[in-house]
Amino acid sequence: MMPVQGSLNIERICALARVSRAGFYRWLGGKTAAEEQMEVRAAIQAVVLEHRGRYGYRRAAAELRRRGLVVNRKRVARLMREDNL
């Protein structure tokens, strides 16, 4: 026999707690935005160093996706520009 969960769904719980659903799932995921940002920056720097600075943002973004990171070109371009890569 399955336990009774109750009549509250995620939307209702978030409304009662006055948090957004996105905020709830971000909290549930564990990583903060700053931690993820640093992880992506480190990965970009590793890719650029491995390829001796020959990779632009498009190739770097493709390589990061092959390595399992979820990034898009615009984000990679912005981070590379900020880090002078």
Phi and psi in degrees as a GROMACS rama.xvg file:
@    title "Ramachandran Plot"
@    xaxis  label "Phi"
@    yaxis  label "Psi"
@TYPE xy
-83.7237  140.276  MET-2
-69.1948  150.509  PRO-3
-80.159  122.992  VAL-4
-79.5432  -31.8213  GLN-5
112.195  179.537  GLY-6
-99.3081  5.08494  SER-7
-90.9335  129.33  LEU-8
-104.463  177.416  ASN-9
-59.6616  -42.3265  ILE-10
-59.5849  -43.7533  GLU-11
-68.0289  -41.4898  ARG-12
-62.0797  -44.5192  ILE-13
-63.9989  -39.4615  CYS-14
-64.2834  -42.3069  ALA-15
-65.9024  -36.8941  LEU-16
-85.1815  -6.3245  ALA-17
57.9163  46.244  ARG-18
-127.274  154.419  VAL-19
-78.0107  157.204  SER-20
-63.0979  -39.4359  ARG-21
-61.7101  -42.1826  ALA-22
-63.4443  -39.2342  GLY-23
-62.6777  -47.7822  PHE-24
-68.8702  -32.2316  TYR-25
-64.4557  -42.8666  ARG-26
-63.7922  -41.2131  TRP-27
-63.911  -34.7446  LEU-28
-67.6754  -29.301  GLY-29
102.487  -43.4607  GLY-30
-81.4893  141.322  LYS-31
-85.8769  165.706  THR-32
-62.6425  -38.7177  ALA-33
-66.0805  -39.4114  ALA-34
-65.1569  -42.6507  GLU-35
-67.0714  -38.9633  GLU-36
-59.2061  -44.3334  GLN-37
-66.2062  -37.1822  MET-38
-63.3647  -43.0796  GLU-39
-67.3414  -41.9901  VAL-40
-60.0393  -44.4542  ARG-41
-63.3621  -40.5781  ALA-42
-65.9978  -40.231  ALA-43
-61.909  -46.755  ILE-44
-61.773  -38.2634  GLN-45
-63.7232  -43.5763  ALA-46
-63.4133  -45.5964  VAL-47
-63.9111  -41.6454  VAL-48
-67.0655  -39.6876  LEU-49
-60.6319  -33.6656  GLU-50
-105.356  21.0393  HIS-51
51.8764  39.5984  ARG-52
74.6519  10.1498  GLY-53
-86.8637  -10.7607  ARG-54
-91.9402  128.575  TYR-55
-86.6239  -172.077  GLY-56
-67.1035  -31.7131  TYR-57
-67.5804  -48.792  ARG-58
-66.9461  -38.8762  ARG-59
-62.9968  -42.5929  ALA-60
-63.5455  -42.1955  ALA-61
-63.5377  -41.5705  ALA-62
-64.7697  -40.6687  GLU-63
-64.554  -38.8593  LEU-64
-65.5736  -37.6194  ARG-65
-63.3239  -30.6191  ARG-66
-83.5083  -0.235726  ARG-67
98.977  4.26753  GLY-68
-86.9814  146.517  LEU-69
-97.3793  101.124  VAL-70
-140.341  157.952  VAL-71
-118.881  168.63  ASN-72
-61.5323  -40.7979  ARG-73
-62.5953  -40.372  LYS-74
-66.4582  -43.9962  ARG-75
-62.9704  -42.1217  VAL-76
-62.206  -43.1432  ALA-77
-64.6269  -44.1612  ARG-78
-67.4907  -38.2738  LEU-79
-65.8413  -39.9  MET-80
-64.1329  -44.4303  ARG-81
-63.4698  -32.7164  GLU-82
-94.1415  8.49013  ASP-83
56.1625  43.1244  ASN-84
